[in-house]
Amino acid sequence: MRIADGQTIPFSKPKAAQTKAFTPTCVKASIRRLDPDPGFRLNTLASIEKSRLDLEITAQSSPASAVQDPSSASELHDQDLGRTRKLGLAVALTIEREFLSAGWPSGVMFGLQAEIQRRYKIGRWAMREAVRILEMRGSADMRRGRGGGLMVAAPTLNNVVKPCALYLLSQHVTHAHLYRTARVVAEITAELLFQRFHTEAALAVELSATFAETRDLLSALLKMTGNPALSLVASILEALAGPRPEIETTFDPRRLAAISRSVLAGETATVADLVCGPAPEPTCRDLDLVRWIKPTGSLNACRYSTQLAFKMLGEIMGPHQSQPTFLGSEWDIAHRYGFSLESVRQASRILEDMGVIECRLGRSGGLFTHKPVLAEILPQTFAYLFHQDVTIADALLAADKLDHGLSRAEQVDGLNNPLGRLLAAMFDGFARQAHLEKNPAIVH
């Protein structure tokens, strides 16, 4: 059922399937699903259906007491990560799952703050923490005044690149990793286009037209595959690389003709050479990813909690913070930065969701820096993938091709590629999560 603009999503009691996602058992399962190990990958839709039946049988055999309402406890413990999930984050993830179930209707009001508080039986502080997390993710906006409320927002590419940049910044990804990933993607594209085209003339005509639209060779080739997941790879790599020289966007008919001949000849390495060119020097230089931990606009235009989150993020992800560091208690941070305790708590929940800090309770507790891990980073990218009409089949194909291509490249140079592995794990995790959501819009 399509939801018209201005219409609210009807409120109902959270289903058991939604609340079950926040029990410790299900959290552990979701982390295993994000494991980039290809041995855990579901390579075909038939195996996905078999896993679905296994999950249903397991759910039927589990006792009803194992399902826990997120509103019945203020904290949920993640045993695999050894961390505590706060109520504000749990509610934010539940709301985001409802957006996905409703087809992510951008511009539709989800509900008033008071209504959402009553629905999840939470207080004002937990509600505001959930809203700030959703706003930072780009999933929702809280509009004030008459006719306002929590509005479903349209996710953008920044919502994918920002969490990826945080993870890659902690992994010290260099231009060499970016170049190797681009070569692997170019070889994958050559393999797929070799299966699709049979004449050099047809390939050259479509490549010329697509390049005139994208002004980038790799983006043009990936778009010609017809796989939106692979097309997204080009956008992510371009965003991470930063602005390109104008000479790289100029039209060269001889270069396009050579690419067309190499594709039909099955010379994937030659295609990668023509698309990516020689390796840049020096390749050991880290990518400039610090710009992604800064606000897109003026910092003063952000809410107080968002301002504080960005200020703390600049300190946490600085080059001198290579080891876990004690940041202080919430009172210490409030005094240091001159913000209220409520703003500090909301900012800490935002940073916990990003996976860059850890809040420890007890006498020796407080806020500590934390190295981002894939299990916390990847779910923040799923909303944009869904909004780009990426299906399970598209994501599985992209993940499988990336895994095989990266394995071949790593056997040659003997170096691990965290950037390529991140992309493969992102598509694999999205396919698994989309399967569990059972949304017909992303199955085929």
C-alpha positions as CSV (number, residue, x, y, z in Angstrom):
1,M,0.0,0.0,0.0
2,R,1.4,3.3,-1.0
3,I,1.4,6.1,1.6
4,A,0.4,9.5,0.3
5,D,2.3,12.7,1.2
6,G,1.2,14.1,4.6
7,Q,-0.4,10.9,5.7
8,T,0.9,9.4,8.9
9,I,2.1,5.8,9.3
10,P,-0.6,4.1,11.4
11,F,0.6,3.3,14.9
12,S,0.3,-0.3,16.1
13,K,1.9,-2.3,18.9
14,P,5.4,-3.4,17.9
15,K,5.4,-6.8,16.4
16,A,7.3,-9.7,18.0
17,A,9.6,-9.8,14.9
18,Q,10.5,-6.2,15.4
19,T,11.2,-6.4,19.2
20,K,13.0,-9.7,18.9
21,A,15.8,-7.9,16.9
22,F,16.9,-6.3,20.1
23,T,17.4,-9.4,22.2
24,P,21.0,-10.5,22.8
25,T,20.5,-13.6,20.7
26,C,19.4,-11.8,17.6
27,V,22.0,-9.1,18.0
28,K,24.7,-11.9,18.0
29,A,23.1,-13.3,14.8
30,S,23.1,-9.9,13.1
31,I,26.9,-9.5,13.8
32,R,27.6,-12.9,12.3
33,R,25.6,-12.0,9.2
34,L,27.9,-9.0,8.7
35,D,31.1,-11.2,8.7
36,P,32.8,-10.6,5.3
37,D,34.0,-14.2,5.3
38,P,32.7,-15.6,2.0
39,G,32.2,-19.0,3.7
40,F,29.1,-17.6,5.3
41,R,27.7,-16.0,2.1
42,L,24.4,-17.0,0.6
43,N,25.3,-17.2,-3.0
44,T,21.9,-17.9,-4.5
45,L,18.3,-17.0,-3.8
46,A,17.5,-20.7,-3.3
47,S,19.9,-20.8,-0.3
48,I,18.3,-17.6,1.0
49,E,14.9,-19.3,1.0
50,K,16.3,-22.3,2.8
51,S,17.8,-20.1,5.5
52,R,14.5,-18.3,5.8
53,L,12.8,-21.6,6.6
54,D,15.5,-22.6,9.1
55,L,15.0,-19.2,10.8
56,E,11.2,-19.7,11.0
57,I,11.6,-23.2,12.5
58,T,14.1,-21.9,15.1
59,A,11.8,-19.0,16.0
60,Q,8.9,-21.4,16.5
61,S,10.9,-23.7,18.7
62,S,12.2,-20.8,20.8
63,P,10.3,-20.0,24.0
64,A,8.1,-16.9,24.0
65,S,10.0,-15.5,27.0
66,A,13.0,-15.0,24.8
67,V,11.3,-12.1,23.0
68,Q,12.0,-8.9,24.9
69,D,10.3,-5.6,24.4
70,P,12.9,-2.8,24.0
71,S,10.7,-0.6,26.2
72,S,10.9,-3.0,29.1
73,A,14.6,-2.4,29.8
74,S,16.8,0.7,29.7
75,E,19.8,-1.2,28.3
76,L,20.5,-4.2,26.1
77,H,23.8,-6.1,26.1
78,D,25.6,-7.2,23.0
79,Q,27.6,-10.2,24.1
80,D,29.7,-10.4,20.9
81,L,30.9,-6.9,21.2
82,G,31.0,-6.8,25.0
83,R,29.1,-3.5,24.9
84,T,25.9,-2.1,26.2
85,R,23.2,-0.8,23.9
86,K,21.3,2.1,25.4
87,L,17.5,2.5,25.1
88,G,17.7,5.5,22.9
89,L,19.8,3.6,20.3
90,A,17.5,0.6,20.5
91,V,14.4,2.7,19.9
92,A,16.1,4.5,17.0
93,L,16.9,1.2,15.3
94,T,13.3,0.0,15.9
95,I,12.0,3.1,14.2
96,E,14.4,2.7,11.3
97,R,13.2,-0.9,10.8
98,E,9.6,0.4,10.6
99,F,10.7,2.9,7.9
100,L,12.1,-0.1,5.9
101,S,8.9,-2.1,6.4
102,A,6.8,0.7,5.2
103,G,8.9,1.2,2.0
104,W,10.8,4.2,3.4
105,P,8.2,6.8,2.5
106,S,10.3,10.0,2.5
107,G,8.4,13.1,3.6
108,V,5.8,11.2,5.6
109,M,5.2,12.0,9.2
110,F,5.9,9.1,11.5
111,G,4.3,10.6,14.5
112,L,4.4,13.3,17.2
113,Q,7.0,13.1,20.0
114,A,4.4,12.4,22.7
115,E,2.8,9.6,20.6
116,I,6.2,7.9,20.0
117,Q,7.0,8.2,23.7
118,R,3.7,6.5,24.7
119,R,4.2,3.8,22.1
120,Y,7.6,2.7,23.3
121,K,7.0,3.6,26.9
122,I,10.1,5.8,27.1
123,G,10.9,9.1,28.7
124,R,11.8,12.5,27.1
125,W,15.5,12.0,27.4
126,A,15.5,8.6,25.7
127,M,13.2,9.9,23.0
128,R,15.5,12.9,22.2
129,E,18.5,10.6,22.1
130,A,16.7,8.4,19.5
131,V,15.8,11.4,17.4
132,R,19.3,12.8,17.4
133,I,20.7,9.4,16.3
134,L,18.1,9.3,13.4
135,E,18.9,12.9,12.4
136,M,22.7,12.2,12.3
137,R,22.0,9.1,10.2
138,G,19.9,11.1,7.9
139,S,16.9,8.8,8.4
140,A,14.5,11.3,10.0
141,D,14.0,14.9,10.9
142,M,12.1,16.3,13.9
143,R,10.0,19.3,12.8
144,R,8.7,21.7,15.5
145,G,5.5,23.7,15.6
146,R,2.1,23.1,14.3
147,G,1.8,20.1,12.0
148,G,5.3,19.0,12.9
149,G,6.6,15.7,14.2
150,L,9.1,13.0,13.3
151,M,9.4,13.1,9.5
152,V,10.9,10.3,7.4
153,A,13.9,11.7,5.5
154,A,15.5,10.6,2.2
155,P,19.0,9.1,2.9
156,T,21.8,10.5,0.8
157,L,25.2,9.2,-0.4
158,N,26.8,11.0,2.6
159,N,24.9,8.7,4.9
160,V,26.9,5.8,3.3
161,V,30.3,7.5,2.9
162,K,30.5,9.1,6.4
163,P,30.4,5.8,8.4
164,C,32.6,4.1,5.9
165,A,35.1,7.0,6.2
166,L,35.2,6.7,10.0
167,Y,36.0,3.0,9.7
168,L,38.6,3.5,7.0
169,L,40.2,6.4,8.9
170,S,40.8,4.0,11.8
171,Q,42.3,1.5,9.3
172,H,44.7,4.1,7.8
173,V,43.6,3.4,4.3
174,T,46.0,4.9,1.7
175,H,45.7,5.9,-2.0
176,A,47.2,2.4,-2.8
177,H,44.2,0.7,-1.3
178,L,41.9,3.0,-3.3
179,Y,43.8,2.3,-6.5
180,R,43.8,-1.5,-6.0
181,T,40.1,-1.4,-5.3
182,A,39.4,0.5,-8.4
183,R,41.4,-2.0,-10.5
184,V,39.5,-4.9,-9.0
185,V,36.2,-3.2,-9.8
186,A,37.3,-2.5,-13.3
187,E,38.2,-6.1,-13.9
188,I,34.8,-7.2,-12.5
189,T,33.1,-4.8,-14.8
190,A,35.0,-6.1,-17.8
191,E,33.9,-9.7,-17.0
192,L,30.2,-8.7,-16.7
193,L,30.3,-6.6,-19.9
194,F,32.0,-9.5,-21.8
195,Q,29.0,-11.6,-21.0
196,R,26.5,-8.9,-22.1
197,F,27.9,-7.5,-25.4
198,H,28.8,-9.5,-28.5
199,T,29.9,-6.8,-30.9
200,E,32.5,-4.0,-30.5
201,A,30.4,-1.5,-32.2
202,A,27.4,-1.9,-29.8
203,L,29.7,-1.7,-26.8
204,A,31.5,1.4,-28.1
205,V,28.3,3.3,-28.8
206,E,26.8,2.6,-25.4
207,L,30.1,3.4,-23.6
208,S,30.4,6.7,-25.4
209,A,26.9,7.7,-24.5
210,T,27.2,6.6,-20.9
211,F,30.6,8.4,-20.5
212,A,29.1,11.6,-21.8
213,E,26.6,11.4,-19.0
214,T,28.8,10.4,-16.1
215,R,32.1,12.0,-17.2
216,D,34.0,9.1,-15.5
217,L,35.1,5.9,-17.2
218,L,34.7,3.6,-14.2
219,S,31.3,5.0,-13.4
220,A,30.2,4.6,-17.0
221,L,31.4,1.0,-17.2
222,L,29.7,0.1,-13.8
223,K,26.4,1.8,-14.9
224,M,26.4,-0.3,-18.1
225,T,26.4,-3.5,-16.0
226,G,22.8,-2.6,-14.9
227,N,23.7,-3.5,-11.3
228,P,22.8,-0.6,-8.9
229,A,25.0,-2.0,-6.2
230,L,28.1,-1.9,-8.5
231,S,27.1,1.6,-9.7
232,L,27.1,2.7,-6.0
233,V,30.7,1.5,-5.7
234,A,31.9,4.1,-8.2
235,S,30.1,6.9,-6.3
236,I,31.7,5.8,-3.0
237,L,35.2,5.6,-4.5
238,E,34.8,9.0,-6.1
239,A,33.6,10.5,-2.9
240,L,36.5,9.0,-0.9
241,A,39.1,10.1,-3.5
242,G,38.0,13.7,-3.5
243,P,38.0,16.2,-6.4
244,R,39.7,14.9,-9.6
245,P,41.7,16.9,-12.1
246,E,39.7,18.2,-15.1
247,I,42.0,16.2,-17.5
248,E,40.5,12.9,-16.1
249,T,37.0,13.9,-17.3
250,T,37.9,14.7,-20.9
251,F,36.6,12.6,-23.8
252,D,39.2,10.5,-25.7
253,P,37.6,8.4,-28.5
254,R,40.8,6.2,-28.9
255,R,40.8,5.3,-25.3
256,L,37.2,4.3,-25.3
257,A,37.7,2.2,-28.5
258,A,40.7,0.4,-26.9
259,I,38.5,-0.4,-23.8
260,S,35.8,-1.8,-26.0
261,R,38.3,-4.0,-27.9
262,S,39.9,-5.3,-24.6
263,V,36.5,-6.1,-23.0
264,L,35.4,-8.3,-26.0
265,A,38.8,-9.9,-26.0
266,G,38.5,-10.9,-22.4
267,E,41.6,-8.9,-21.4
268,T,40.4,-7.7,-17.9
269,A,43.9,-6.6,-16.8
270,T,44.2,-4.4,-19.9
271,V,40.8,-2.8,-19.2
272,A,41.9,-2.0,-15.7
273,D,45.1,-0.4,-17.0
274,L,43.1,1.7,-19.5
275,V,40.5,2.8,-16.9
276,C,42.7,3.3,-13.8
277,G,46.0,4.3,-15.4
278,P,49.3,3.9,-13.6
279,A,49.5,3.8,-9.8
280,P,49.6,7.3,-8.3
281,E,52.7,8.4,-6.4
282,P,53.2,8.3,-3.5
283,T,50.7,5.5,-2.9
284,C,51.5,5.2,0.8
285,R,49.9,8.5,1.6
286,D,46.7,8.2,3.6
287,L,43.4,9.3,2.1
288,D,42.1,12.7,3.2
289,L,39.1,11.4,5.1
290,V,39.0,13.9,7.9
291,R,36.6,16.1,5.9
292,W,33.9,13.5,6.4
293,I,33.9,14.0,10.2
294,K,33.0,17.6,9.8
295,P,29.5,19.0,9.3
296,T,28.4,19.7,5.7
297,G,27.3,23.3,6.6
298,S,27.9,25.7,9.4
299,L,28.4,24.1,12.8
300,N,26.3,26.9,14.4
301,A,23.3,25.8,12.4
302,C,23.4,22.3,14.0
303,R,21.7,21.4,17.2
304,Y,23.8,21.7,20.4
305,S,24.1,17.9,20.7
306,T,25.2,17.6,17.1
307,Q,27.7,20.5,17.5
308,L,29.2,18.7,20.5
309,A,29.3,15.4,18.6
310,F,31.3,16.9,15.8
311,K,33.7,18.6,18.2
312,M,34.3,15.4,20.1
313,L,34.6,13.5,16.9
314,G,37.5,15.7,15.7
315,E,39.3,15.0,19.0
316,I,38.6,11.3,18.9
317,M,39.6,10.6,15.3
318,G,42.7,12.8,15.4
319,P,46.1,11.3,14.4
320,H,47.2,11.2,18.1
321,Q,44.3,9.0,19.1
322,S,45.6,5.6,18.0
323,Q,44.9,3.8,21.3
324,P,41.7,3.7,23.5
325,T,41.6,6.8,25.6
326,F,39.5,7.8,28.6
327,L,37.6,11.0,27.7
328,G,36.1,11.6,31.1
329,S,32.7,11.3,32.7
330,E,29.6,13.0,31.2
331,W,30.0,15.8,33.8
332,D,33.6,16.3,32.9
333,I,32.8,16.6,29.2
334,A,29.9,19.0,30.0
335,H,32.3,21.2,32.0
336,R,35.1,21.0,29.4
337,Y,33.0,21.9,26.3
338,G,30.5,24.2,28.1
339,F,27.3,22.2,27.2
340,S,24.5,20.9,29.3
341,L,24.4,17.4,30.6
342,E,21.5,16.5,28.3
343,S,23.4,17.7,25.3
344,V,26.4,15.6,26.4
345,R,24.3,12.5,26.8
346,Q,22.7,12.9,23.3
347,A,26.1,13.5,21.7
348,S,27.5,10.4,23.4
349,R,24.6,8.3,22.0
350,I,25.3,9.7,18.5
351,L,29.0,8.8,18.8
352,E,28.2,5.4,20.3
353,D,26.0,4.7,17.2
354,M,28.9,5.7,15.0
355,G,31.0,3.1,16.9
356,V,33.8,5.6,18.0
357,I,33.2,5.7,21.7
358,E,32.1,3.3,24.4
359,C,30.2,4.3,27.6
360,R,31.2,2.2,30.6
361,L,29.2,2.1,33.8
362,G,30.4,1.8,37.4
363,R,32.9,3.6,39.6
364,S,35.7,3.4,37.0
365,G,33.4,4.0,34.1
366,G,32.9,7.0,31.8
367,L,33.4,7.6,28.1
368,F,36.3,5.9,26.3
369,T,37.4,6.0,22.6
370,H,36.6,2.9,20.6
371,K,37.9,1.6,17.3
372,P,35.0,1.3,14.8
373,V,34.1,-2.2,13.7
374,L,32.2,-3.4,10.7
375,A,29.3,-4.8,12.7
376,E,28.5,-1.3,13.9
377,I,29.3,0.7,10.8
378,L,27.6,-1.3,8.0
379,P,23.9,-1.1,9.2
380,Q,24.1,2.7,8.8
381,T,24.4,2.2,5.1
382,F,21.5,-0.1,4.5
383,A,18.8,2.7,4.2
384,Y,20.5,4.3,1.3
385,L,21.0,0.9,-0.5
386,F,17.3,0.2,-0.1
387,H,16.4,3.7,-1.4
388,Q,18.6,3.1,-4.5
389,D,16.5,0.0,-5.4
390,V,19.3,-2.4,-4.7
391,T,17.9,-6.0,-4.6
392,I,19.1,-9.0,-2.8
393,A,20.3,-10.5,-6.1
394,D,22.2,-7.3,-7.0
395,A,23.9,-7.1,-3.6
396,L,24.9,-10.8,-3.6
397,L,26.3,-10.6,-7.1
398,A,28.4,-7.5,-6.1
399,A,29.6,-9.1,-2.9
400,D,30.6,-12.3,-4.6
401,K,32.4,-10.6,-7.4
402,L,34.3,-8.3,-5.0
403,D,35.3,-11.2,-2.8
404,H,36.7,-13.2,-5.6
405,G,38.4,-10.2,-7.2
406,L,40.0,-9.1,-3.9
407,S,41.2,-12.6,-3.2
408,R,43.0,-12.8,-6.5
409,A,44.6,-9.4,-6.0
410,E,45.7,-10.1,-2.5
411,Q,47.3,-13.4,-3.6
412,V,49.4,-11.4,-6.1
413,D,50.5,-8.4,-4.0
414,G,50.1,-10.1,-0.6
415,L,48.5,-7.1,1.0
416,N,45.1,-6.9,2.7
417,N,42.6,-4.3,1.3
418,P,40.3,-3.0,4.1
419,L,38.5,-0.7,1.6
420,G,37.6,-3.5,-0.8
421,R,36.6,-5.8,2.1
422,L,34.4,-3.1,3.5
423,L,32.5,-2.8,0.2
424,A,32.0,-6.6,0.0
425,A,30.9,-6.8,3.6
426,M,28.4,-3.9,3.1
427,F,26.6,-5.6,0.2
428,D,26.7,-9.0,1.9
429,G,25.3,-7.6,5.1
430,F,22.6,-5.7,3.2
431,A,21.5,-8.9,1.4
432,R,21.2,-10.8,4.7
433,Q,19.3,-8.0,6.5
434,A,17.0,-7.5,3.5
435,H,16.2,-11.2,3.5
436,L,15.3,-11.1,7.2
437,E,13.0,-8.0,6.6
438,K,11.1,-10.1,4.0
439,N,10.3,-6.9,2.1
440,P,9.1,-7.9,-1.4
441,A,10.5,-4.7,-2.9
442,I,14.1,-5.8,-2.4
443,V,13.8,-9.6,-3.0
444,H,13.9,-9.6,-6.8
